[in-house]
Amino acid sequence: MARDFDEGSNKIVSPVYAPGGTTWMNNMTLAAWVKADASASAGLAWLINGSGADGVGFAYQNPGLLVKILIGGVNYVTTGYTLTVGLWTHMAAVRVAAGGWQIWANGVLIHTSNVTAPVAPTVGFQIGNGGPLKLAECGLWDVPLSPDQVGALAVGAHPLKVAPANLRRYLPLWGVAFPEAELSGAAANGVLTGAAALADHPPMGPILIAA
């Protein structure tokens, strides 16, 4: 299952990943599956590690379904990519210290930017809020994933199988328990504010666990 968020204050919040300093934010990845239900009326963040005034996240250009990346306290990056209502899309924002930002959609590099790294994040790892949309498989890594790794996620690989030693937040949003399970090993479970109905999950492969 996935989670379906209305536009507004409906969200799931896990403790922020902020290990101290900003060095790690020069080499990081934020990724998730997203399905837009309808055009958004406001440019709210729908996945962010931070508050918006800091941290990094995905949002809509106000209004509509054009995706932008919030670089909190610095700027934002308009990707030029518009979500299609009713279709699951895998989005990833990769920060490489030597080369800036890489924005990926369904495993394809769609945009690059030299905008600097964000202000150190506060508040939480926040999911939802900027709907109406469905979200699943939300992950944060403290390394820049390679093109092959981003591509693997986009064809259904589970975040637990992609650079797992560097996976710092992972909420698949299965909706089987509250708080919402966080599976990176940090036990940073997510607390629901408002409502988030269950929805169909994006196309994923099986999680293969060694005996």
N, C-alpha and C positions, 0 to 999 in steps of 0.2 A: 504494500500500500504506500501511498504518498499522502501529503497534506495539502488541503485546499484552503487558501487564505483570501478573505475579503480585503478590499482596499480600506486602509485605516489602521486601527490599533491592534488587530489580530496578529499575533506573532508568537514565536517560540524563542526563548533566550537562554543560551548556554553561557557559562562564565567566559569572559573575554580571554583570548590568548595574548598575553603581554608579558613575555619573560624578562623584560627589563632592557632598556636601550632601544635603539631603532636599527641596529645593524642587520638583524634578521629580516627586516622588511625590505631590504635590498635584494633578497633572494627568497621568494615565496610564491605560493600558488593558492588561489581561491577558485573553487569549482563547484558546480551543481547542475542538476537537470531542472529545467523550468518549462512550464506550459502555460501560456497566457490564456485566460478565460475570456477576456474582453480588453478593449483599449482602456488604459489607465487615465484617470483625470488629473493625477498629480505625479510629480517626479519623486516619489518616495523610494527609499532604499528597500530592496526585497531580500538582500543577503549582504551582511556587512559584519566584519570583525572590528567593532568600534562604534562610535556614536554618529558618524557622518561629518562632524567637525574634526574628527580624527579617524585613523584606521583606513581600511580599504573595503569597498563593496560594490555590488551591482545595483543599478537603479534604472528608471526610465527617464528619458528626456521628457520634460513636462510640456504638454500631455502626449499620450500615444504609447507606442510599443518600441520606440527606438532605444536601444540599450546604451547606457553610459556607465563608466567606471568612476566611482567617487574616490578621489585621492584626498582623504580628509585633512583639512587644514592647509591644503596646497592648491588643488584645482580639481577638475574632472576631465575625463577623456570621453568624447563622443565617438562611438565605434563605427557609426554608419550602418549598423546592423539592426534590422527590425524583426522582432519575433512574429511568428505567424500564429494567430489564434487557433487553439485546438491541437497544436503539434508540440510534442516534446522536443526540446533543444538542449544540447549539452553546451554550457558556457564555462569558459576558464579564463582567468586573468593571471598571467605569469609575470613576475617581476624578476628580471635578470640584471644584476648590478652593473655589468659591463654594457648592457644594451637597452635598458629601459623596460617598458611594458610590452607584452605580447597578449593580444586578445584573440581567443579561439572560439569558434562556434562549430559544433559537430565535428571537431577534429581538424578544422581548416583555419589557418591563420588569417584573420580578417582585418587586423589593425595593429599597428605598432605606434609607440609614443615615447618620447624622451622626458615626459613629465617626471619630476623627482618622486622619491618615496614619500609616503604620508607621515603625518604626525603620529607619534606612538598612540595606539588605541586605548580607549577606556570603555566602560559601560558593559559590553557583552558581545558575544557572537550571536547576532540577531537574524532570525529567519522569518520571512513573511512581511507583514506591515504594508508593503507597496503593491498589493494585488490590484485587481483580482487575478490570481494565478495559483498554479500548483507547483510545489517544490519537492525535491527528493535528492538524496545522495549528496548532501552538502558537506564539503571537505575543505580543510585548510592545512597546507603543508609549509614547513619552514625551509623549503628548497624550491628552486624553479624546476618544475617538471619538464622533461624533455619532450620534443614533438611526438616521439613514439609513445611516451607515457600518457600525454594528453589524448592522443589518438586512441589508446587502449580504453581510457575512461569513456570516450565518446561512442565506442561500439559496445559498451556494456560491462567493462571490467569494474569490479568493486574497488573502492578506494583502499580497502584493507589489503589489496593485492598490488597496489601501486605505491612504491616508496613508503612502505608501512612504518619504517623506523623514523620517518620525518612527518608522519601524519599527526597533527596536533589537535584537530577537531574533526569529528566525523559523526554526523547525524543523518542516518538514512531516512528518517521520518516514516517508519513503518506503522506508527500509531497503535502499537499493541500494548503500551503501558504509559503511565505518567509517573514521574517526569519522563519526557521523551529520551530514549536511550542514546547516549553518546559513546561510541565504540572505539575511539582511538587508543584507549588505555588510560586516558586522563580522568575518566568517570565524571566528565563535565556535563551532566545530564541537563536537558533543556526544559524550562518551565513555560507552560502555555499561558498566555494572556489573551482573553477573549475566546474565540472559537476557531477551530481549524478542522473542517470535516475531512473524513477519509476520502481518498481518490485512487484512481488507477496508478500503478507504478510505471516508471519508464522501462524500456526494454533492457533487461540486465541478464548477464550470464549467471550461472550458479556460483556460490561461494564454495570452493573446494578446500576442505580442511584435512590436513594429514592426520592419519590415525595415530 
